[in-house]
Amino acid sequence: MASFKPSTVTQELLFHLARIPGAVHRDRLATAAGTSKEYAGRLLSEMVRLGRVERVGRGTYDLADR
């Protein structure tokens, strides 16, 4: 069976945010997605603005629909 392979960093961040239980720190998401902490932070901020992700603490994020 083929496994899901996200194609963008944004998809990678969302995939790992959904896969890891509870709120996750930006640095852990960046490592899991294979990107820099700064770039992950910019993408996560944009996803918060769009309502896809919630910022639950300093540098800590969770999916908005949980």
N, CA, C and O atoms as CSV, one atom per row, in Angstrom:
chain,resi,resn,atom,element,x,y,z
A,1,MET,N,N,0.842,-1.182,0.000
A,1,MET,CA,C,0.000,0.000,0.000
A,1,MET,C,C,0.890,1.250,0.000
A,1,MET,O,O,1.847,1.332,0.770
A,2,ALA,N,N,0.578,2.200,-0.849
A,2,ALA,CA,C,1.345,3.443,-0.946
A,2,ALA,C,C,1.052,4.328,0.258
A,2,ALA,O,O,-0.082,4.388,0.733
A,3,SER,N,N,2.073,5.010,0.746
A,3,SER,CA,C,1.873,5.926,1.866
A,3,SER,C,C,1.714,7.345,1.349
A,3,SER,O,O,2.192,7.678,0.264
A,4,PHE,N,N,1.036,8.185,2.136
A,4,PHE,CA,C,0.817,9.572,1.780
A,4,PHE,C,C,2.137,10.321,1.863
A,4,PHE,O,O,2.856,10.191,2.853
A,5,LYS,N,N,2.466,11.096,0.849
A,5,LYS,CA,C,3.695,11.873,0.821
A,5,LYS,C,C,3.350,13.328,0.520
A,5,LYS,O,O,3.151,13.679,-0.643
A,6,PRO,N,N,3.274,14.199,1.558
A,6,PRO,CA,C,2.967,15.607,1.318
A,6,PRO,C,C,3.969,16.231,0.357
A,6,PRO,O,O,5.139,15.848,0.337
A,7,SER,N,N,3.511,17.188,-0.435
A,7,SER,CA,C,4.380,17.759,-1.457
A,7,SER,C,C,4.876,19.167,-1.144
A,7,SER,O,O,5.816,19.632,-1.789
A,8,THR,N,N,4.282,19.855,-0.185
A,8,THR,CA,C,4.753,21.196,0.164
A,8,THR,C,C,5.093,21.244,1.652
A,8,THR,O,O,4.665,20.387,2.425
A,9,VAL,N,N,5.854,22.237,2.033
A,9,VAL,CA,C,6.212,22.389,3.444
A,9,VAL,C,C,4.958,22.636,4.272
A,9,VAL,O,O,4.842,22.118,5.383
A,10,THR,N,N,4.019,23.418,3.750
A,10,THR,CA,C,2.767,23.659,4.462
A,10,THR,C,C,2.032,22.350,4.706
A,10,THR,O,O,1.545,22.112,5.811
A,11,GLN,N,N,1.947,21.507,3.698
A,11,GLN,CA,C,1.296,20.204,3.858
A,11,GLN,C,C,2.046,19.338,4.858
A,11,GLN,O,O,1.428,18.632,5.655
A,12,GLU,N,N,3.369,19.388,4.822
A,12,GLU,CA,C,4.183,18.634,5.780
A,12,GLU,C,C,3.886,19.092,7.206
A,12,GLU,O,O,3.711,18.265,8.101
A,13,LEU,N,N,3.830,20.407,7.419
A,13,LEU,CA,C,3.554,20.928,8.755
A,13,LEU,C,C,2.176,20.488,9.242
A,13,LEU,O,O,2.030,20.049,10.383
A,14,LEU,N,N,1.173,20.603,8.385
A,14,LEU,CA,C,-0.178,20.175,8.761
A,14,LEU,C,C,-0.240,18.672,9.026
A,14,LEU,O,O,-0.900,18.229,9.965
A,15,PHE,N,N,0.450,17.891,8.194
A,15,PHE,CA,C,0.484,16.440,8.359
A,15,PHE,C,C,1.053,16.071,9.724
A,15,PHE,O,O,0.469,15.260,10.443
A,16,HIS,N,N,2.195,16.666,10.085
A,16,HIS,CA,C,2.827,16.346,11.360
A,16,HIS,C,C,2.046,16.920,12.534
A,16,HIS,O,O,2.028,16.321,13.610
A,17,LEU,N,N,1.408,18.053,12.351
A,17,LEU,CA,C,0.570,18.627,13.403
A,17,LEU,C,C,-0.619,17.715,13.694
A,17,LEU,O,O,-1.024,17.569,14.848
A,18,ALA,N,N,-1.172,17.109,12.660
A,18,ALA,CA,C,-2.292,16.175,12.836
A,18,ALA,C,C,-1.813,14.843,13.410
A,18,ALA,O,O,-2.536,14.202,14.172
A,19,ARG,N,N,-0.626,14.432,13.057
A,19,ARG,CA,C,-0.099,13.131,13.468
A,19,ARG,C,C,0.388,13.116,14.913
A,19,ARG,O,O,0.233,12.109,15.604
A,20,ILE,N,N,0.968,14.207,15.376
A,20,ILE,CA,C,1.502,14.292,16.738
A,20,ILE,C,C,0.376,14.754,17.663
A,20,ILE,O,O,-0.214,15.809,17.430
A,21,PRO,N,N,0.068,13.978,18.714
A,21,PRO,CA,C,-1.051,14.341,19.588
A,21,PRO,C,C,-0.809,15.625,20.385
A,21,PRO,O,O,0.306,15.894,20.833
A,22,GLY,N,N,-1.879,16.411,20.552
A,22,GLY,CA,C,-1.819,17.630,21.343
A,22,GLY,C,C,-1.105,18.768,20.643
A,22,GLY,O,O,-0.805,18.703,19.451
A,23,ALA,N,N,-0.843,19.805,21.409
A,23,ALA,CA,C,-0.154,20.981,20.883
A,23,ALA,C,C,1.320,20.658,20.667
A,23,ALA,O,O,1.921,19.911,21.438
A,24,VAL,N,N,1.895,21.229,19.609
A,24,VAL,CA,C,3.272,20.919,19.222
A,24,VAL,C,C,4.058,22.219,19.050
A,24,VAL,O,O,3.540,23.204,18.524
A,25,HIS,N,N,5.303,22.210,19.496
A,25,HIS,CA,C,6.152,23.390,19.362
A,25,HIS,C,C,6.643,23.527,17.923
A,25,HIS,O,O,6.872,22.536,17.229
A,26,ARG,N,N,6.794,24.746,17.502
A,26,ARG,CA,C,7.251,25.070,16.149
A,26,ARG,C,C,8.552,24.377,15.791
A,26,ARG,O,O,8.706,23.907,14.664
A,27,ASP,N,N,9.489,24.303,16.721
A,27,ASP,CA,C,10.793,23.693,16.437
A,27,ASP,C,C,10.645,22.205,16.116
A,27,ASP,O,O,11.309,21.695,15.214
A,28,ARG,N,N,9.787,21.519,16.842
A,28,ARG,CA,C,9.557,20.089,16.591
A,28,ARG,C,C,8.895,19.886,15.230
A,28,ARG,O,O,9.243,18.959,14.499
A,29,LEU,N,N,7.939,20.756,14.893
A,29,LEU,CA,C,7.285,20.672,13.585
A,29,LEU,C,C,8.280,20.953,12.458
A,29,LEU,O,O,8.264,20.277,11.429
A,30,ALA,N,N,9.137,21.942,12.653
A,30,ALA,CA,C,10.135,22.274,11.633
A,30,ALA,C,C,11.058,21.092,11.378
A,30,ALA,O,O,11.352,20.768,10.228
A,31,THR,N,N,11.509,20.456,12.435
A,31,THR,CA,C,12.377,19.288,12.294
A,31,THR,C,C,11.657,18.159,11.567
A,31,THR,O,O,12.216,17.544,10.659
A,32,ALA,N,N,10.421,17.889,11.963
A,32,ALA,CA,C,9.641,16.813,11.335
A,32,ALA,C,C,9.389,17.099,9.857
A,32,ALA,O,O,9.386,16.181,9.037
A,33,ALA,N,N,9.179,18.367,9.519
A,33,ALA,CA,C,8.890,18.744,8.133
A,33,ALA,C,C,10.157,18.962,7.315
A,33,ALA,O,O,10.082,19.126,6.097
A,34,GLY,N,N,11.317,18.967,7.964
A,34,GLY,CA,C,12.573,19.149,7.244
A,34,GLY,C,C,12.799,20.563,6.757
A,34,GLY,O,O,13.320,20.765,5.660
A,35,THR,N,N,12.410,21.555,7.564
A,35,THR,CA,C,12.580,22.951,7.178
A,35,THR,C,C,13.171,23.738,8.343
A,35,THR,O,O,13.367,23.193,9.429
A,36,SER,N,N,13.453,25.009,8.120
A,36,SER,CA,C,14.014,25.838,9.190
A,36,SER,C,C,12.914,26.266,10.159
A,36,SER,O,O,11.731,26.287,9.817
A,37,LYS,N,N,13.334,26.605,11.369
A,37,LYS,CA,C,12.395,27.064,12.396
A,37,LYS,C,C,11.731,28.372,11.964
A,37,LYS,O,O,10.541,28.584,12.202
A,38,GLU,N,N,12.508,29.238,11.333
A,38,GLU,CA,C,11.981,30.541,10.915
A,38,GLU,C,C,10.914,30.391,9.838
A,38,GLU,O,O,9.863,31.028,9.901
A,39,TYR,N,N,11.193,29.538,8.843
A,39,TYR,CA,C,10.229,29.339,7.768
A,39,TYR,C,C,8.969,28.656,8.292
A,39,TYR,O,O,7.858,29.017,7.905
A,40,ALA,N,N,9.139,27.679,9.163
A,40,ALA,CA,C,7.980,27.013,9.775
A,40,ALA,C,C,7.149,28.022,10.548
A,40,ALA,O,O,5.919,27.982,10.497
A,41,GLY,N,N,7.801,28.921,11.259
A,41,GLY,CA,C,7.091,29.949,12.020
A,41,GLY,C,C,6.279,30.869,11.130
A,41,GLY,O,O,5.149,31.224,11.467
A,42,ARG,N,N,6.842,31.257,9.999
A,42,ARG,CA,C,6.106,32.117,9.056
A,42,ARG,C,C,4.884,31.391,8.495
A,42,ARG,O,O,3.797,31.963,8.410
A,43,LEU,N,N,5.073,30.132,8.116
A,43,LEU,CA,C,3.948,29.365,7.568
A,43,LEU,C,C,2.875,29.122,8.620
A,43,LEU,O,O,1.684,29.224,8.327
A,44,LEU,N,N,3.287,28.804,9.836
A,44,LEU,CA,C,2.312,28.568,10.911
A,44,LEU,C,C,1.539,29.850,11.232
A,44,LEU,O,O,0.333,29.797,11.473
A,45,SER,N,N,2.218,30.995,11.239
A,45,SER,CA,C,1.531,32.278,11.475
A,45,SER,C,C,0.476,32.538,10.414
A,45,SER,O,O,-0.622,33.003,10.718
A,46,GLU,N,N,0.816,32.236,9.169
A,46,GLU,CA,C,-0.144,32.419,8.075
A,46,GLU,C,C,-1.335,31.467,8.240
A,46,GLU,O,O,-2.477,31.852,7.988
A,47,MET,N,N,-1.068,30.231,8.662
A,47,MET,CA,C,-2.161,29.273,8.871
A,47,MET,C,C,-3.046,29.679,10.044
A,47,MET,O,O,-4.246,29.402,10.036
A,48,VAL,N,N,-2.466,30.339,11.059
A,48,VAL,CA,C,-3.270,30.876,12.170
A,48,VAL,C,C,-4.186,31.963,11.636
A,48,VAL,O,O,-5.375,31.998,11.952
A,49,ARG,N,N,-3.628,32.847,10.828
A,49,ARG,CA,C,-4.421,33.941,10.243
A,49,ARG,C,C,-5.583,33.407,9.409
A,49,ARG,O,O,-6.666,33.994,9.393
A,50,LEU,N,N,-5.352,32.288,8.714
A,50,LEU,CA,C,-6.391,31.680,7.876
A,50,LEU,C,C,-7.369,30.807,8.666
A,50,LEU,O,O,-8.372,30.348,8.120
A,51,GLY,N,N,-7.078,30.577,9.949
A,51,GLY,CA,C,-7.981,29.795,10.791
A,51,GLY,C,C,-7.779,28.291,10.709
A,51,GLY,O,O,-8.619,27.538,11.203
A,52,ARG,N,N,-6.708,27.836,10.109
A,52,ARG,CA,C,-6.450,26.390,9.993
A,52,ARG,C,C,-5.736,25.829,11.210
A,52,ARG,O,O,-5.843,24.642,11.518
A,53,VAL,N,N,-4.998,26.708,11.904
A,53,VAL,CA,C,-4.188,26.310,13.045
A,53,VAL,C,C,-4.436,27.301,14.175
A,53,VAL,O,O,-4.692,28.479,13.924
A,54,GLU,N,N,-4.361,26.827,15.433
A,54,GLU,CA,C,-4.477,27.701,16.597
A,54,GLU,C,C,-3.124,27.835,17.272
A,54,GLU,O,O,-2.379,26.862,17.390
A,55,ARG,N,N,-2.818,29.024,17.705
A,55,ARG,CA,C,-1.625,29.231,18.525
A,55,ARG,C,C,-2.078,29.110,19.969
A,55,ARG,O,O,-2.867,29.928,20.443
A,56,VAL,N,N,-1.585,28.094,20.672
A,56,VAL,CA,C,-2.056,27.830,22.030
A,56,VAL,C,C,-1.062,28.278,23.093
A,56,VAL,O,O,-1.360,28.223,24.286
A,57,GLY,N,N,0.084,28.707,22.677
A,57,GLY,CA,C,1.110,29.199,23.587
A,57,GLY,C,C,2.250,29.752,22.758
A,57,GLY,O,O,2.203,29.730,21.528
A,58,ARG,N,N,3.265,30.241,23.427
A,58,ARG,CA,C,4.399,30.819,22.707
A,58,ARG,C,C,5.101,29.737,21.897
A,58,ARG,O,O,5.750,28.854,22.458
A,59,GLY,N,N,4.968,29.810,20.581
A,59,GLY,CA,C,5.604,28.858,19.689
A,59,GLY,C,C,4.937,27.488,19.645
A,59,GLY,O,O,5.501,26.548,19.084
A,60,THR,N,N,3.750,27.361,20.225
A,60,THR,CA,C,3.064,26.084,20.301
A,60,THR,C,C,1.750,26.167,19.532
A,60,THR,O,O,0.980,27.114,19.688
A,61,TYR,N,N,1.510,25.152,18.697
A,61,TYR,CA,C,0.375,25.177,17.791
A,61,TYR,C,C,-0.418,23.883,17.863
A,61,TYR,O,O,0.103,22.838,18.253
A,62,ASP,N,N,-1.694,23.969,17.480
A,62,ASP,CA,C,-2.574,22.828,17.403
A,62,ASP,C,C,-3.534,23.061,16.244
A,62,ASP,O,O,-3.741,24.199,15.821
A,63,LEU,N,N,-4.113,21.992,15.737
A,63,LEU,CA,C,-5.099,22.144,14.663
A,63,LEU,C,C,-6.324,22.876,15.200
A,63,LEU,O,O,-6.712,22.675,16.351
A,64,ALA,N,N,-6.919,23.702,14.396
A,64,ALA,CA,C,-8.040,24.524,14.823
A,64,ALA,C,C,-9.304,23.719,15.101
A,64,ALA,O,O,-10.135,24.144,15.905
A,65,ASP,N,N,-9.465,22.579,14.462
A,65,ASP,CA,C,-10.723,21.828,14.601
A,65,ASP,C,C,-10.676,20.727,15.646
A,65,ASP,O,O,-11.612,19.930,15.714
A,66,ARG,N,N,-9.653,20.644,16.449
A,66,ARG,CA,C,-9.571,19.586,17.476
A,66,ARG,C,C,-10.449,19.888,18.634
A,66,ARG,O,O,-10.504,19.109,19.586
